[in-house]
Amino acid sequence: MNKQTSLILLISLIILSCNNTDKKAPESQESIAVNKFGKQLNISVLWDLSDRINPAIHKEQPTNAERDISIIKYFADYLKADMDKKGAFMAKGKLKVFFSPNPSDQNINTLASKLDVDLSKKDVKEKKQVYDNIASDFEQTSKQITDLTIKTSKWDGSDIYRFFKNDIADYCIAKDTTYRNILVILTDGYIYDKNSMGKIGNKSEYILPQLLTSLGLRNANFKSIFDTKNCGLISTRSDLNNLEILVLEVNSEANHKDDEDIIKLYLQKWFAEMKTKRYEIYNTDLPDNTKKRIANFLNYQ
């Protein structure tokens, strides 16, 4: 082979290589949808049914139960709007409201099963039914749950600490990377369950008024004391980098309003240690103000 022939062959190979490099694999329908409309929604709402919704204790208006119902309906409305944006065929969002642990009243568990929608498992006809009914279904079912809880006075709170320790990845983080994973926690901010009362130094599995008093945090210098004593919740994981968390309805004891700020210190430090992708923590407020905060959180890019 002479030099001229070798040169022509080399140039041909280079051109062929460049052409192959420029060719891209065709995009999947999921990738096209993400690029055009944003990720699919995977919204989980962890609902604390403790005596925080007891109207005999908390007499604010609207009641805490009414505020919770308004928030849950807002997320149903948001998923419905997302269906409008993506269209029935491409919409594969998920929304579920759940409790951890499950309430002791089986009637509430039965009602809660209605607060779980997964569009990825539905055909277009079924999605149309969800679209037509999701807002009213979630509002009415949430009201039935609060009415039943108040009537029976079974204040089954949430073991938030143990949920994060054991279950959060399975419950709230989709393996499909086309989903945006969002956990909403409805709680007054105090964290308690009889099964989660452990302590290591000044770190604990719970946040209770008596704990804040014993650590000397009910003080104007609570931030400095918190840092100096290395207070906080015990962290057991650092893998929540694909999860956004929105905590709503933090509401401390009436005679210790600064507890709200101390609770935020606990939660902010805990979420950061768990490498949470993003988080916001808000005090209880009028439903319209809370909806604006939720909208700002959801519309964040």
N, C-alpha and C positions, 0 to 999 in steps of 0.2 A: 504494500500500500504506500503510495507516494505521499509526500508532505501535503500537497494540495487536497488530496482526497481525505486525509486525516483531519485537516482543518475544517473542511465542509461538514464532515461527520460530527466533529466537536460542536460546531455552531448549531447544527440540527438538534443535538442532544440538549443543549442549553435552552433553545427555544421551546422544545417539547416539555422540559422541566418547568419552565416559567408558566406555560399554558396550564399544566396540571396543577400548579400551585394556586393559580387564580381561580380554579374551579372550586366552588364551595358546595358542601352537601346541602340538599334542599331543606329549608326550615320546616319543622313540624307545625301542625296547626296550633299546638299549645304555645310554641315560641312566637308565632305570628300574633296570637292573641295578647301575649304578655307585652310585646313590643308596641302594639297598637292601643291596648286598653289598660295596661298595668297587670299586676299579678292577680291571681284568683284569691278570694278572701277565705281565710280559715279563722273564724272568730269563736272563741270560747269564753263563756261567762260563768265564773265561779261565784255562786250566790250564797252569802252568809245569812242563814235563816235563824240567827240567834235572837235574843230578846231586844236587839237593836230595832226590830220592827214592832215591838210591843207598844201599842198606843197608850197603855196605862202608865208606861214609864217615860216615853218620849212623846211629848204633846205638841211638837212642832207641826205647823201646817205649811205645805202639804205634809202628810205623814211620811215616815221613812218608807213604808210599804208602797205608797203612791209614787214616791220618787223612784224607787226601784222599778216599778212597773213601767213608768215613763221611759226610763233608760233602756230597758229590755225591748220595748216597742221601737225605740229609736234605732237600735241595731237591726231589727227586722226590716224597718223602712230602708235602712242603708243597704242591706242585702238586696232588697227589691229594686232599688235604684241601680245597683250594680248589674242586676239582670237586664235592666233597660239598656244600660251602656254596652254590655257585651252581646246581648241577644240571647234568645233561648238556647240555641245550639251550643254556643261557646261558654255560657255561664256555668261554672262548676263550683260556685262558692259553698261554704259550709258555715253554719251557725248552730251552736248548741249552748243551752243553759243547763248547768249541772251543779251537784252538791258533793262535797267530800268531807266526811263520809256521807253515804246516802241517808236521808231522813228515816227515822224509825217508823213513820206513818206510811204504810204501803200505798195509801191513796195518793199521797204526794208524789211518790215514785212513779205511779202510773201516769199522773198528770205531767210529770217532768219528761216522760218519754215523748210527749208531743212537742217539746221544745228542742228538737234536734232535727235539723234539715241538712241533707247532703245532696246537693244538686248533681254531683258527679255520678250518682247512682240512679238518676232519674232520666226518663226519656222526655222528649219535648212536650208531650201531652201532660205528663206529671208535673213538669216544671211550670206549665201554665196554671195548674191548680195551686201550686205553691205561691206563684206570683199573685194570684187573686186573693189568697187567704192568709198569707204569712203575717201581715201586720195585725189583723184582728185576732188570729189564732194565738199569737204570742202574747198579746195584751190580755185577752180573756183568760188564758190558761195561767198566766202569772198572777192575775187577780184571784183566781180560784185557789192557787197555792197559798197566797198570803192570807186570804180569808180563812182557809182551813187551819193554817198554822196558828193564827190568832185565836180562832175558836177553840182549838184543842190545847192551846198553851204549851205545845211541844216545841221548845226553842232549841232545835238542833242546829248548833253552830257549825262552823267550818274548821277543820283541822288544817289550816293553811300551811303550817310548817311541814307537816308530814306529807301533804300533797306535793309540795315542792321537792321534798326529799325523795319520794318514791314514784310519783305518778305523772308529773308534769310533762315529761317528754312524750309519753304514750298518749296522753290526752290532748295535748295542745300543739304539737309540732308535727306537721305533715312531712313525710319523707320526700314527697314530690316538691321539687324546688320551684315550681311555678306558683306555689302558694305563699301568701303573706300571712304569717302566723301571729295572731293577736290574742292575748289573754286579758280579759277584763275582770277585775275583782271588785265585788260590791261588799264592802265591809266598813265598820266604824273605825277600823285601824287597830284596835286591841286584838291581839292574837292569843287564843286560848283553846286548849282541848285537854281533857284529863290524861290523854295518852301522850301528850307532848309537853312535859314539864321539866325536861333536862336542863342542866347548866354546866358550862365549862368556864371557870373563872367568872368574869362579868358578862359572858355571852350566854344566851338562853335560847330555848325553843319557843318562847312565848313573850308577849308584851302585855303586862297587866298593870293597873294603877299602883298596886302595892310594890311591884318590882321597881317602878320609876321612883317611888318614894325611898325605897331601901338603898338605891344606888345614888341618892342625892341629886337626881336629875330634875326634880321639881324646884328649879332654882334659876334665877335670871342668867346664870352662866352655864346653862345646861350643855351648850355646844362644847365648851372647853372641858367640862367634866366628862362628857361622853367620849371625847377623844382621849383624854388623859387616862381614863379607866379602861379604855379599849372595850367599850360596851358594844352590844350588837346582837344580832341573831346568829346562831351557829350555822355556818355554811358547809354544805356537804357535796356541792357540785360546782362546776364552772363551765357548763356546756350549753348555756342558753343564748348563744350568739345569733340564733335564728328566730328569736322570740321577742315581740314587743309587749310590754305590760302597761296597762292603764288601771290605776287604782282609783276608785270613786267612792264618795260618801264618807270619807274619814270624818269622824265626829266624836270629839273627846268629851269627858265629863264636864258638865256645865260649870263647875267651880274650879276646873283645872284646864282652861282652854289652851294653855301652852303645851299640853300633852300632844296636840295635833302636830306641832313642830318637832317634838321629840320623836313621835311615831314616824314622821317623815325621815328623820335622821336614820332610824333603824332600817326602814325599808330601802332607802337610797343606798346605804352601805351594803345591805344584803344583796340587792339586785346587781350592784356593781361587782361584788365578789363572785357572783354566779355568772358573770360575763354576759348579762342580759343585753341584747342588741340596743334596746331603747326603752325608756320608761317615763311615765308621768304619774304624779300622785296629787289628787285634789280633794279638798274638803267638801263636805256636803253643801249644796247650794240650791237655789230655786231651779226647777227643771229646765227652764229656758236657758239659763246660764250654763248649766251642766251640758246641755246639748251643744252649745257653742264650743265648749272645751272638747267634747267628743269629736265634733266635726274637725276642729283644728288638728287633733291627734290623727284621725283617720286620713285626712287630706295631706298630711305631711309627706313630702317626697325627699 
